[in-house]
């Protein structure tokens, strides 16, 4: 008589962390650049349309890379960091620490640091959160007015600090999973680098012969 097969662990969709301000700013810059370049292409004379096309080819990938592309995907077994020019995959067992000082960073077991571009640190928001915590502590020094004081404390953190705490908790919880073992892997974003480099070379050539 065969023993029953244990049920598979449930899988959940990755949590995605992105900068809403970065995406909005990137969309505005792309729209402005396309409008200016389109005007130069349609109404420009001589080498102006070609310069506009070359500038567009160089600038659009860079604007996209630094504003819209960055994201952090956190799943049960690993985190995937999509930065402007690289994508880093870190199994939770490879994560040594996640912290936020003046920028958000993750360290692997060898001490290598990776920036989390999609989780910007705002000192203004951090100071505002600190003032709110001081006011709450002064009005209720013993924490007797809220039965969920620990949860309230987390919600009063600055957004970047709250996200870093969530990632640290996911790393601690997932480090022992079988699928979370292994080392970091890095892939360069050639789909961003190649067109930007081609546009830059074309722009230099046009300026040189113009």
ROVEX-931596 format. One line per 3 residues: number of its first residue (from 1); their letters; for each residue y, z, x of N, C-alpha, C. Coordinates in steps of 0.001 Angstrom, whole numbers, padded with zeros to 6 digits. Layout:
N
NUM = A = Y/Z/X/Y/Z/X/Y/Z/X | ...
***
This chain:
210
1 = XXX = -001194/000000/000843/000000/000000/000000/001251/000000/000883 | 002089/-000995/000744/003275/-001114/001605/004375/-000174/001127 | 005100/000355/002102/006209/001245/001765/007376/000413/001268
4 = XXX = 008141/000947/000320/009275/000184/-000216/010332/-000071/000841 | 010915/-001242/000799/011965/-001595/001756/013255/-000873/001394 | 013858/-000162/002381/015098/000544/002072/016192/-000421/001670
7 = XXX = 017021/-000032/000730/018099/-000934/000303/019065/-001216/001425 | 019533/-002440/001460/020503/-002824/002495/021826/-002117/002261 | 022500/-001829/003381/023799/-001176/003274/024787/-002130/002616
10 = XXX = 025632/-001606/001737/026615/-002480/001094/027617/-002994/002116 | 028047/-004220/001952/029065/-004790/002832/030367/-004940/002059 | 031447/-004710/002739/032757/-004757/002108/033620/-005782/002838
13 = XXX = 034571/-006324/002138/035487/-007289/002744/036334/-006589/003808 | 036682/-007348/004833/037513/-006792/005895/038874/-006371/005351 | 039379/-005284/005897/040771/-004927/005637/041651/-005804/006525
16 = XXX = 042728/-006295/005961/043615/-007190/006697/044981/-006526/006815 | 045480/-006458/008044/046790/-005861/008301/047697/-006940/008876 | 048786/-007228/008156/049744/-008234/008585/051157/-007692/008379
19 = XXX = 052110/-008311/009041/053510/-007919/008916/054194/-008782/007869 | 054546/-008172/006746/055233/-008928/005692/056584/-009442/006173 | 057288/-008632/006953/058580/-009072/007489/058433/-010250/008432
22 = XXX = 057380/-010219/009275/057150/-011328/010188/056838/-012618/009454 | 056007/-012529/008414/055648/-013715/007641/056884/-014289/006946 | 057693/-013415/006341/058896/-013880/005653/059879/-014517/006636
25 = XXX = 060080/-013875/007785/060975/-014437/008787/060473/-015761/009315 | 059148/-015873/009525/058585/-017132/009997/058758/-018250/008995 | 058558/-017930/007720/058723/-018952/006686/060158/-019459/006650
28 = XXX = 061118/-018550/006796/062528/-018958/006793/062840/-019838/008006 | 062361/-019432/009186/062619/-020216/010397/061978/-021595/010318 | 060751/-021669/009792/060086/-022961/009665/060831/-023876/008696
31 = XXX = 061263/-023309/007573/061997/-024112/006596/063310/-024615/007192 | 064010/-023739/007921/065277/-024140/008536/065054/-025218/009601 | 064030/-025034/010434/063747/-026008/011475/063354/-027360/010913
34 = XXX = 062512/-027345/009869/062109/-028609/009246/063306/-029324/008619 | 064207/-028549/008020/065395/-029156/007398/066304/-029789/008450 | 066555/-029049/009551/067434/-029575/010599/066804/-030785/011288
37 = XXX = 065484/-030684/011600/064818/-031793/012269/064727/-033007/011346 | 064455/-032766/010081/064392/-033885/009137/065721/-034598/009012 | 066794/-033837/009014/068125/-034449/008945/068403/-035299/010184
40 = XXX = 067980/-034770/011373/068205/-035522/012614/067357/-036783/012656 | 066146/-036705/012117/065264/-037881/012117/065799/-038957/011183 | 066291/-038561/010029/066755/-039533/009028/068120/-040106/009400
43 = XXX = 069032/-039248/009869/070410/-039688/010094/070768/-039883/011562 | 069888/-039440/012458/070227/-039506/013877/070173/-040920/014426 | 070813/-041108/015597/070866/-042420/016248/070362/-042287/017679
46 = XXX = 069919/-043381/018242/069458/-043380/019620/068198/-042558/019791 | 068269/-041643/020754/067101/-040807/021044/067048/-039537/020193 | 068047/-039316/019344/068098/-038077/018547/066853/-037872/017676
49 = XXX = 066375/-038912/016954/065166/-038687/016145/063955/-038292/016978 | 063797/-038927/018171/062659/-038591/019023/062787/-037184/019596 | 064004/-036794/019953/064224/-035426/020427/063915/-034408/019328
52 = XXX = 064288/-034739/018099/064010/-033837/016976/062508/-033702/016757 | 061785/-034835/016848/060339/-034786/016674/059674/-033971/017777 | 060106/-034164/019012/059540/-033410/020134/059843/-031919/020008
55 = XXX = 061094/-031609/019627/061448/-030201/019428/060650/-029569/018314 | 060422/-030335/017256/059626/-029835/016136/058184/-029579/016563 | 057620/-030519/017330/056245/-030371/017801/056088/-029151/018689
58 = XXX = 057117/-028831/019464/057072/-027664/020350/057354/-026365/019601 | 058343/-026394/018699/058817/-025150/018084/057928/-024659/016943 | 057424/-025583/016110/056655/-025153/014941/055428/-024317/015317
61 = XXX = 054595/-024751/016292/053453/-023903/016656/053864/-022540/017194 | 054983/-022492/017953/055421/-021216/018520/055925/-020269/017432 | 056725/-020795/016511/057205/-019956/015409/056028/-019444/014580
64 = XXX = 055090/-020340/014274/053896/-019949/013529/053105/-018880/014287 | 052959/-019062/015607/052153/-018141/016409/052730/-016737/016431 | 054052/-016624/016508/054663/-015304/016671/055006/-014620/015342
67 = XXX = 054951/-015350/014232/055369/-014736/012961/054268/-014716/011901 | 053622/-015849/011670/052659/-015951/010578/051226/-015715/011046 | 050890/-016159/012236/049513/-016065/012725/049015/-014629/012955
70 = XXX = 049818/-013709/013527/049276/-012390/013873/048667/-011650/012679 | 047499/-011073/012901/046795/-010300/011869/045723/-009464/012551 | 045366/-008370/011906/044244/-007542/012346/043254/-007455/011195
73 = XXX = 042000/-007818/011465/040938/-007758/010473/039982/-006642/010887 | 039798/-005657/010022/038951/-004510/010324/037798/-004458/009334 | 036569/-004562/009846/035385/-004516/009003/034525/-003312/009313
76 = XXX = 033298/-003323/008822/032395/-002203/009058/031972/-002113/010515 | 031829/-003256/011200/031261/-003272/012539/032262/-003540/013647 | 033385/-004165/013327/034291/-004581/014402/035696/-004819/013866
79 = XXX = 036610/-004946/014811/037964/-005365/014483/038254/-006672/015212 | 038988/-007544/014532/039375/-008827/015115/040887/-008889/015130 | 041431/-009079/016332/042880/-009055/016535/043347/-010484/016778
82 = XXX = 044158/-010991/015881/044683/-012351/016021/046131/-012253/016464 | 046344/-012423/017764/047667/-012375/018357/048207/-013800/018517 | 049447/-013973/018992/050018/-015319/019053/049150/-016345/019776
85 = XXX = 048608/-015995/020932/047876/-016983/021722/046407/-016624/021955 | 045951/-015488/021440/044557/-015097/021663/043989/-014448/020405 | 042670/-014530/020277/041949/-013781/019256/040946/-012896/019970
88 = XXX = 041057/-011584/019774/040200/-010613/020448/039282/-009970/019420 | 037995/-009974/019691/037022/-009328/018819/036479/-008104/019534 | 036628/-006948/018902/036189/-005682/019496/035209/-004990/018555
91 = XXX = 033918/-004921/018901/033021/-004056/018132/033524/-002617/018211 | 033288/-001854/017170/033841/-000497/017142/033350/000346/018315 | 032120/000115/018785/031614/000887/019911/032394/000614/021191
94 = XXX = 033062/-000543/021260/033846/-000896/022449/035256/-000330/022409 | 035661/000240/021274/037025/000763/021127/037090/002192/021653 | 037968/002410/022632/038150/003759/023177/039266/004509/022464
97 = XXX = 040320/003806/022083/041445/004478/021425/042316/003442/020737 | 042970/003875/019682/043977/003080/018988/045211/003954/018875 | 046345/003452/019337/047538/004299/019340/048790/003474/019075
100 = XXX = 049838/004168/018713/051127/003524/018467/052213/004345/019147 | 052820/003779/020188/053970/004390/020834/055199/003610/020423 | 055699/002797/021351/056752/001851/020995/056160/000548/020462
103 = XXX = 054848/000360/020649/054124/-000769/020081/052728/-000281/019715 | 052026/-001055/018898/050671/-000691/018488/049688/-001298/019479 | 048716/-000487/019914/047811/-000912/020970/046405/-000395/020701
106 = XXX = 045420/-001140/021201/044035/-000688/021174/043502/-000817/022593 | 042696/000160/023000/042108/000178/024337/040594/000081/024216 | 039987/-000748/025079/038533/-000788/025083/037998/000239/026081
109 = XXX = 036681/000307/026215/036072/001345/027038/036393/001189/028515 | 036781/-000016/028951/037146/-000215/030353/038612/000098/030621 | 039358/000435/029572/040770/000740/029728/041696/-000440/029520
112 = XXX = 041142/-001616/029205/041986/-002784/028946/042751/-002603/027646 | 044032/-002928/027680/044909/-002739/026524/045153/-004065/025834 | 045117/-004026/024497/045425/-005204/023684/046510/-004827/022684
115 = XXX = 047558/-005638/022615/048640/-005394/021662/048206/-005806/020260 | 048686/-005069/019270/048463/-005416/017869/049780/-005966/017324 | 049956/-007275/017447/051229/-007894/017095/051542/-007761/015613
118 = XXX = 050521/-007703/014779/050758/-007696/013333/051104/-006309/012799 | 051121/-005294/013685/051454/-003928/013244/052655/-003460/014052 | 053853/-003940/013716/055038/-003551/014482/055413/-002095/014218
121 = XXX = 055912/-001457/015251/056358/-000063/015146/057862/-000045/014889 | 058253/000635/013821/059669/000781/013496/060088/002220/013770 | 060951/002409/014756/061420/003760/015069/062255/004319/013920
124 = XXX = 062950/003441/013202/063742/003894/012051/062829/004472/010971 | 061734/003754/010647/060797/004260/009644/060125/005543/010114 | 059847/005626/011410/059210/006835/011948/060149/008038/011846
127 = XXX = 061435/007825/012134/062399/008926/012012/062565/009335/010549 | 062572/008340/009638/062696/008652/008221/061499/009466/007739 | 060297/009087/008186/059095/009830/007796/059120/011238/008371
130 = XXX = 059620/011381/009611/059689/012703/010227/060663/013607/009477 | 061806/013042/009053/062763/013851/008284/062163/014283/006950 | 061401/013387/006305/060764/013749/005035/059751/014867/005232
133 = XXX = 059007/014831/006335/058034/015883/006599/058720/017215/006853 | 059867/017174/007564/060607/018413/007828/061126/019002/006520 | 061645/018133/005625/062147/018637/004337/061005/019248/003519
136 = XXX = 059851/018593/003500/058722/019108/002727/058236/020428/003296 | 058210/020530/004627/057769/021780/005251/058729/022920/004962 | 060037/022605/004930/061024/023651/004670/060960/024136/003223
139 = XXX = 060686/023224/002299/060641/023615/000891/059321/024279/000516 | 058253/023998/001276/056941/024569/000962/056198/024875/002264 | 056605/025922/002986/056064/026178/004320/054567/026467/004331
142 = XXX = 053989/026927/003217/052563/027268/003198/051718/026217/002492 | 052314/025119/002067/051559/024050/001429/050894/024453/000135 | 051525/025351/-000614/050876/025859/-001829/051156/025012/-003059
145 = XXX = 052154/024111/-002972/052516/023375/-004186/051652/022145/-004405 | 050883/021733/-003406/050066/020524/-003550/048632/020818/-003166 | 047683/020619/-004074/046286/020827/-003719/045743/019731/-002829
148 = XXX = 046480/018639/-002667/046028/017532/-001817/046986/017386/-000642 | 047229/018468/000063/048227/018465/001132/047856/017516/002251 | 046581/017436/002637/046174/016565/003737/046391/015100/003381
151 = XXX = 046065/014722/002149/046297/013340/001722/047783/013044/001660 | 048567/014017/001196/050014/013821/001137/050589/013632/002531 | 050037/014363/003508/050535/014246/004875/050341/012830/005401
154 = XXX = 049197/012227/005121/048930/010870/005578/049864/009876/004906 | 050134/010074/003615/050996/009140/002896/052439/009235/003357 | 052831/010358/003994/054206/010513/004451/054435/009929/005843
157 = XXX = 053382/009420/006483/053544/008815/007797/054273/007478/007691 | 054877/007051/008792/055456/005708/008852/054331/004686/008689 | 054634/003504/008136/053573/002519/007872/052708/002197/009086
160 = XXX = 053318/001987/010250/052531/001656/011444/051626/002814/011837 | 052143/004038/011791/051329/005207/012149/050186/005408/011157 | 050440/005133/009878/049391/005245/008871/048287/004218/009111
163 = XXX = 048686/002992/009462/047703/001955/009742/046884/002290/010982 | 047547/002793/012025/046839/003165/013251/045843/004277/012973 | 046216/005232/012134/045277/006297/011797/044068/005742/011053
166 = XXX = 044298/004801/010138/043175/004186/009414/042240/003457/010372 | 042811/002715/011330/041985/001991/012297/041212/002955/013181 | 041848/004056/013569/041151/005040/014399/039992/005663/013635
169 = XXX = 040206/005946/012349/039124/006506/011533/037981/005510/011366 | 038314/004227/011172/037277/003202/011066/036488/003085/012364 | 037183/003175/013497/036504/003088/014792/035553/004269/014982
172 = XXX = 035999/005465/014653/035154/006649/014821/033952/006611/013881 | 034176/006118/012667/033101/006068/011685/032095/004956/011984 | 032580/003847/012542/031691/002706/012722/031076/002579/014102
175 = XXX = 031492/003418/015076/031027/003251/016451/029516/003383/016584 | 028885/004168/015723/027450/004381/015842/026605/003367/015099 | 027212/002442/014389/026447/001465/013625/025745/000485/014563
178 = XXX = 024580/000016/014145/023809/-000918/014969/024566/-002212/015214 | 025267/-002693/014201/026000/-003946/014353/027325/-003806/015061 | 027713/-002587/015419/029012/-002349/016050/028914/-002218/017556
181 = XXX = 027758/-002566/018139/027575/-002443/019579/027994/-003737/020272 | 028221/-003644/021560/028606/-004818/022335/029976/-004657/022949 | 030395/-005674/023687/031668/-005639/024371/032689/-006550/023722
184 = XXX = 033919/-006500/024212/034985/-007335/023637/034803/-008802/024015 | 035303/-009676/023159/035333/-011107/023463/036731/-011634/023146 | 037185/-012582/023964/038546/-013114/023852/038473/-014635/023756
187 = XXX = 039184/-015190/022801/039261/-016649/022651/040730/-017062/022629 | 041076/-018037/023465/042451/-018538/023497/042692/-019464/022311 | 043887/-019394/021753/044243/-020202/020580/044775/-021557/021055
190 = XXX = 043863/-022443/021454/044284/-023753/021957/044918/-024595/020852 | 044588/-024297/019594/045199/-025031/018499/046694/-024749/018393 | 047155/-023661/019002/048582/-023349/019073/049166/-023811/020407
193 = XXX = 048444/-023541/021495/048946/-023822/022841/049100/-025321/023081 | 048090/-026111/022670/048097/-027543/022990/049279/-028283/022367 | 049537/-028174/021051/050690/-028912/020507/052027/-028407/021029
196 = XXX = 052140/-027094/021266/053394/-026571/021801/053647/-027111/023205 | 052597/-027157/024038/052745/-027684/025394/053057/-029173/025359 | 052378/-029917/024478/052640/-031353/024373/054080/-031607/023936
199 = XXX = 054560/-030830/022978/055941/-030985/022535/056931/-030657/023629 | 056637/-029608/024424/057542/-029239/025512/057601/-030335/026571 | 056428/-030894/026923/056401/-031972/027922/057163/-033197/027412
202 = XXX = 056927/-033543/026158/057610/-034710/025576/059122/-034487/025533 | 059535/-033266/025212/060971/-032957/025172/061599/-033073/026543 | 060888/-032588/027576/061410/-032675/028945/061533/-034124/029394
205 = XXX = 060515/-034930/029063/060541/-036345/029456/061714/-037064/028779 | 061893/-036825/027467/062976/-037490/026743/064339/-037092/027286 | 064499/-035804/027628/065771/-035342/028178/066013/-035936/029555
208 = XXX = 064903/-036104/030317/065045/-036633/031671/065448/-038106/031667 | 064869/-038873/030727/065181/-040303/030706/066415/-040610/029871 | 066898/-039586/029127/068068/-039812/028301/069325/-039689/029118
***
